[in-house]
Amino acid sequence: MPDQSDILAVLKTVRYPGYSRDIVSFGLVKEVQVEGDAVGVLIELTTPNPALGEQIADAARLALRDRIPGLKDAHVQVRVPAAPPAGAPQPGAAVSRSKIPGIGRIIAVASGKGGVGKSTCAVNLACALRHLGARVGLMDGDIYGPSIPLMMGIQDRPTVNDAEQLIPPFAHGVKLMSMGFLIPDDQPVIWRGPMIQKTIQQFVHQVDWGGLDFLLVDLPPGTGDAQLSLCQTVPLDGGVIVTTPQAASIGVVRKGIAMFEKVQVPILGIIENMSYFTAPDGSRIEIFGHGGGSDEASRRGIPFLGEIPLIPGIREGGDRGIPAVVGDPTGPAGAAFLDVARKLQQRLG
């Protein structure tokens, strides 16, 4: 009889009506249970549309019965949020999904907490996509603690073109924008939320990004009001969540997932950073545990994009402004980031 992975594989063939993406990659499948020749599936929608829920439930039942031999009972439950009162703002109404001319995909790189290497992953992922031939931009969404200039090894101030747009600095083939280019290193940013949101809007709409295949947005750590405002300001095509294997980090990952769901942003996958350390004798040491990221991805029906090893060279490269993918693309760290980048490209078609 099938197991959870078999059921999820079948549900990945069920498309969300009107989209080319499936209900699993959209993060709608919340629970899968298998008991003998019976299967139970829980699907949660973010749109208060019962007809849509029935359509998805029927498609899921049909797929399970057709593709799982010997299955006698396929119970599919779809939870649909209650419709808001007349005149109330619709959920996600503040989210602008209009495309920005010249930019193919906008992807947020997020973490539920600090200290998991989110910016390191964002920098190396941007360089990996560039290494694979894509036109890439990287926007530093952490206004209070910008780190992209240091990690990319550039401190140039952006210039202004005839249209009064900022021309982003360029490093390692990636176009960049960060508050770190606009203020001295030792000057703090003491702003309230509306100023942060206005700055992010300027970084997106008043920067001459030119033609890009991908614009990555390095979000600040956490899941508070600032992060939600950023997700609602930028027309995101999807989000990538960075975690470490330990339970403390995985627990906060669920908050990051809930944040993206709240603003109706598809979750493209989870990256497990600092996954393991390879000792000089070749033995593998799992300092922070292992498998937390992949287990959570499997439990939630979210793609697992890969493991990034704990290697001193990754930190050293970030401090020197030469990301691991640039310094040694064939080494263990560079190869791991390139593998994640390939999977991300496949997810986005």
Order of alpha helices (4+ residues) and beta strands (2+ residues): alpha-beta-beta-alpha-beta-beta-alpha-beta-alpha-beta-beta-beta-beta-alpha-beta-alpha-beta-alpha-beta-beta-beta-alpha-beta-alpha-alpha-alpha
